[in-house]
Amino acid sequence: MSANKLFGHVPGYLPGSKFRTREELFRAGVHRHTQAGISGNKEEGADSIVLSGGYEDDDDYGSTIIYTGEGGNDRSLRRQIDHQELVRGNRALVVSKLRGLPIRVIRGASHRGEFSPREGYRYDGLYRVADFWLDKGINDFLIWRFHLEAIEGETFLQREGLLFSEEPLAYDAVPRHFQVVNRIVRDSAITQRVKVLYKHRCQVCGTALQTPIGLYAEAAHIQPLGAPHNGPDVLSNILCLCANHHVLFDWLAFTIDDNFALIGMDGFLVKHSEHHIDVQHLQFHRGLYRALNSPAL
């Protein structure tokens, strides 16, 4: 970590701390840029972001934020005029997700929303990057979007007991329970079925992990559950993978063709005759893979 980069709260500045200008934020070390909305780099990750109304596609729901990445924006018009790429601050936010790093969130008065301060800037506490994806923005340019979730007990809004607005759900929500972060609770009957079909062997490498309490494998959803991907929790959208290949699959290090050939590594996916895999889910995952591995648009 660089001398100027701190992940987490900055000593002396609790959530709710107010600042008149971006320069004050900079001098305090709460946000290390006077203009850029994302502070960070692709090697270490992002340590803070500012919601200041510069991007028309931002959505602020309080406990969750759909944050627009940087690039392709006309500052004077406050509108998107070009596609975004997964570089600089955008890549830094991806690194923060991969490493589980907290993000300081600052809201500015120029960001029009019910959670914004009336004037200046307010440090609102710590969020995590829950997800990211490529999307088409209001003005039809491709943008990178980042789903930020409040870390329990670490935000100004939570400490003040303010109610959170919830983002509208256009899918049948999978039940959630709250630990340190929101984790999706998956249907154990379905996940157990796919594991039994493959005798807990990974469909990519054939490994069955032996533990003192039995064989271990993981159920991987091809099209991810929940917003924004809205994948269904059904057998045709689930693979049986070892822990290593589950991580690589979720992080788009490889994907799968319609003929079950692996893309990004050699080999073919092992498929049981009783396991129907919907190619629409494979095509969805390939779209994510191509967007991440071909950042030049």
Buried (B, 14 or more C-beta within 10 A) or exposed (E): EEEEBBBEBBEEBEBBBEBEEBEBBBEBBBBBBEEBBBBBBBEBBBBBBBBBBBBBBBBBBBBBBBBBBBBBBEEEEEBBEBBBBBBBBBBBBBBBBEEEBBBBBBBBBBBEBEBBBEEBBBBBBBBBBBBBBBBEBEEEBBBBBBBBBBBBEBBBBBBEEEEBBEBEEEEEEBEEEEEEEBEBEBBEEBBEBBBEBBEBBBBBBEBBBEEEEEEEBBBBBBBBBBBBBBBBBEBEBBBBBBBBBBBBBBEBBBBBBEEBEBBEEEEEBBBBEEBEBBBEBBBBBBBBBEBBBEBEE
